[in-house]
Amino acid sequence: MIHSPIDSLIEGAPAIETLGARLARLRRMQGLSKTDVADRLGISITAICHWEQDRSRPKAVRLQSLSQLFGVSTADLLSDDGVAGRQNLADLVARTRAEIARVAGTNPSKVRIVIEM
């Protein structure tokens, strides 16, 4: 059986998983300690602990490094259910764009939604 990076996100994951829990699970699946991750990213172990406990979130540049380290995309790392989560987000953005356009009395193509992570 061929496994994709998405498989590593789903394997052993609960139905709803926080970013911190996902980071901890992916770290363990790679056989890495918090110290290993901290050393590879050049950050403190405290930062890793805070991320895994959902006390803080990694900045975008750190998310990119984490996704490379764990072999998953940044979008999949942030999504609670991988590809399905991206599709749900796309659907939500499209519905929201249409609703904003309706209320503003304009065309949805003129509405821009920006998500910063």
C-alpha positions in Angstrom: 0.0 0.0 0.0 1.3 3.5 -0.9 0.9 6.1 1.8 0.6 9.8 1.0 1.5 12.6 3.4 -2.2 12.9 4.2 -2.2 9.3 5.5 0.3 10.4 8.2 -2.1 13.1 9.3 -5.0 10.8 9.5 -3.3 7.8 11.1 -4.1 7.7 14.8 -5.9 11.1 14.8 -9.1 11.7 16.8 -12.2 13.0 15.0 -11.4 16.6 16.1 -7.8 17.5 16.8 -6.2 20.8 17.8 -3.1 22.0 16.1 -1.1 21.3 19.3 -2.3 17.7 19.5 -1.6 17.2 15.8 2.0 18.6 16.2 2.6 16.2 19.1 1.2 13.2 17.2 3.2 13.9 14.1 6.3 14.4 16.2 5.8 11.1 17.9 5.1 9.4 14.6 8.5 10.6 13.3 10.1 9.2 16.5 11.3 12.7 17.5 11.5 14.2 21.0 10.6 17.8 21.7 14.4 18.4 22.0 14.9 16.9 18.5 12.3 19.2 17.0 13.6 22.3 18.9 17.2 21.6 17.8 16.2 21.1 14.2 14.2 24.3 14.1 16.7 26.3 16.2 14.1 27.2 18.8 13.5 26.5 22.5 11.9 23.4 23.9 9.5 25.7 25.7 8.1 26.9 22.4 7.5 23.3 21.3 5.7 22.7 24.6 3.5 25.8 24.3 2.6 24.8 20.7 1.7 21.2 21.7 -0.4 22.5 24.7 -2.2 25.0 22.5 -0.8 27.8 24.6 0.6 29.6 21.5 0.8 29.0 17.8 3.8 28.8 15.6 4.4 31.7 13.2 4.1 31.0 9.4 7.8 30.5 8.9 7.8 27.9 11.7 4.8 26.2 10.3 6.6 25.8 7.0 9.6 24.2 8.8 7.3 21.9 10.8 5.5 20.8 7.7 8.8 20.0 6.0 10.1 18.2 9.1 6.9 16.1 9.4 6.5 15.5 5.6 3.1 17.2 5.3 1.9 20.4 3.6 1.3 23.5 5.7 -2.3 23.4 4.8 -2.7 19.9 6.0 -0.8 20.7 9.1 -3.3 23.5 9.9 -6.4 21.6 8.8 -8.2 19.4 11.3 -8.9 16.9 8.6 -6.4 17.4 5.8 -7.8 17.6 2.2 -11.4 17.6 3.4 -10.7 20.5 5.7 -9.3 22.5 2.8 -12.4 21.8 0.7 -14.6 22.8 3.7 -12.6 26.0 4.0 -13.0 26.7 0.3 -16.7 26.1 0.5 -17.0 28.4 3.5 -15.1 31.2 1.8 -17.3 30.9 -1.3 -20.5 31.0 0.7 -19.2 33.9 2.8 -18.1 35.8 -0.3 -21.5 35.4 -1.8 -23.2 36.6 1.4 -21.0 39.6 1.7 -21.6 40.5 -1.9 -25.4 40.2 -1.4 -25.4 42.4 1.6 -23.1 45.0 -0.1 -25.1 44.9 -3.3 -22.1 43.9 -5.5 -20.9 40.9 -7.4 -19.1 38.1 -5.5 -16.2 38.4 -7.9 -15.5 41.9 -6.4 -15.2 40.5 -2.8 -11.8 39.5 -1.7 -11.2 37.4 1.4 -7.7 37.2 2.8 -6.6 34.7 5.4 -3.3 35.3 7.1 -1.7 32.4 9.0 
